[in-house]
């Protein structure tokens, strides 16, 4: 069982930055794919960024060049650095660790609101 706790959300103006954190209950890096998803009101949950078990990073086209996913293995924490934020980035952001569809763990989510 993996427990994930997100933090770092909040209200930010367009063009601003935020860093989200996701603390895992154990050492998941190299064993799980670690992802950030988001869900805006009325929309489906979408994949934002991921790190594979081999350390390859992937991003949704909508955030490429603006968001960066990274890990601190010593702290069992994954980060999402978000720059040049836009109103359309407003959503609840979720941390996910998985070994495929049959074994998925989710955090509780953290709200990000981009508004002037």
C-alpha positions in Angstrom: 0.0 0.0 0.0 1.3 3.4 -1.0 0.1 6.6 0.5 0.5 9.9 -1.3 0.1 13.4 0.2 0.1 16.5 -2.1 0.8 20.0 -1.0 1.7 23.4 -2.5 -1.5 24.4 -4.3 -3.0 27.8 -4.0 -4.0 31.0 -5.9 -1.6 32.5 -8.3 -1.8 35.2 -10.9 -1.4 34.5 -14.6 2.2 34.2 -15.5 3.1 33.2 -12.0 4.7 30.0 -10.6 3.9 27.3 -8.1 5.6 24.1 -6.9 3.5 21.1 -6.0 4.9 18.4 -3.7 3.8 14.8 -3.3 5.2 12.9 -0.4 5.1 9.1 -0.7 4.9 6.7 2.3 7.8 4.6 1.0 10.5 4.4 -1.6 8.5 4.2 -4.9 11.0 5.5 -7.4 12.2 2.9 -9.8 9.4 0.6 -8.8 6.3 2.7 -9.8 5.5 5.1 -12.6 4.9 8.4 -10.9 2.5 11.0 -12.4 0.7 14.2 -11.9 -2.8 14.4 -13.2 -5.3 17.3 -13.1 -9.0 17.7 -13.2 -10.9 20.9 -13.9 -14.6 21.3 -13.2 -16.7 19.5 -15.9 -13.6 17.9 -17.4 -12.1 14.5 -17.3 -8.9 13.9 -15.3 -5.9 14.3 -17.6 -2.3 13.3 -17.4 0.0 16.3 -17.0 3.4 14.8 -16.4 5.0 11.4 -15.6 8.3 9.8 -14.7 8.8 6.2 -15.8 10.5 3.6 -13.7 13.6 4.3 -15.9 13.5 8.0 -15.2 12.1 9.2 -18.5 10.0 12.3 -18.2 6.9 12.8 -20.3 4.6 15.9 -20.5 1.2 16.8 -21.9 1.6 19.1 -24.9 -0.3 21.8 -23.1 2.4 22.1 -20.4 5.6 21.3 -22.3 8.2 24.0 -21.6 6.3 25.3 -18.6 6.1 22.4 -16.2 8.8 20.2 -14.8 8.4 16.9 -12.9 11.2 15.9 -10.6 12.0 13.7 -7.7 13.9 13.7 -4.5 14.6 10.1 -3.8 16.0 10.7 -0.3 12.7 12.4 0.7 10.4 10.0 -1.3 8.9 13.1 -2.8 7.9 14.1 -6.3 7.5 17.7 -7.4 5.8 19.5 -10.2 7.3 22.9 -10.9 4.8 25.0 -12.8 5.8 28.3 -14.5 4.1 30.7 -16.8 0.8 29.6 -15.4 -2.4 30.3 -17.3 -6.1 30.4 -16.2 -6.6 27.2 -18.1 -4.2 25.5 -15.7 -6.8 25.9 -13.0 -7.7 22.4 -11.6 -7.3 20.0 -8.8 -3.9 18.4 -9.2 -3.4 14.7 -8.2 -0.3 12.7 -7.6 -0.4 9.1 -8.8 1.9 6.1 -8.4 1.1 3.0 -10.4 2.3 -0.3 -11.7 -0.4 -0.4 -14.4 -4.1 -0.1 -14.3 -4.5 -2.9 -11.7 -2.3 -1.2 -9.1 -2.8 2.5 -8.8 -2.5 4.9 -5.8 -3.8 8.4 -5.7 -3.3 11.4 -3.4 -6.2 13.5 -2.1 -5.5 16.3 -4.6 -4.5 20.0 -4.2 -6.3 22.9 -5.7 -4.5 25.3 -8.1 -6.3 28.4 -9.2 -4.8 30.8 -11.7 -6.6 34.1 -11.7 -6.1 37.8 -11.6 
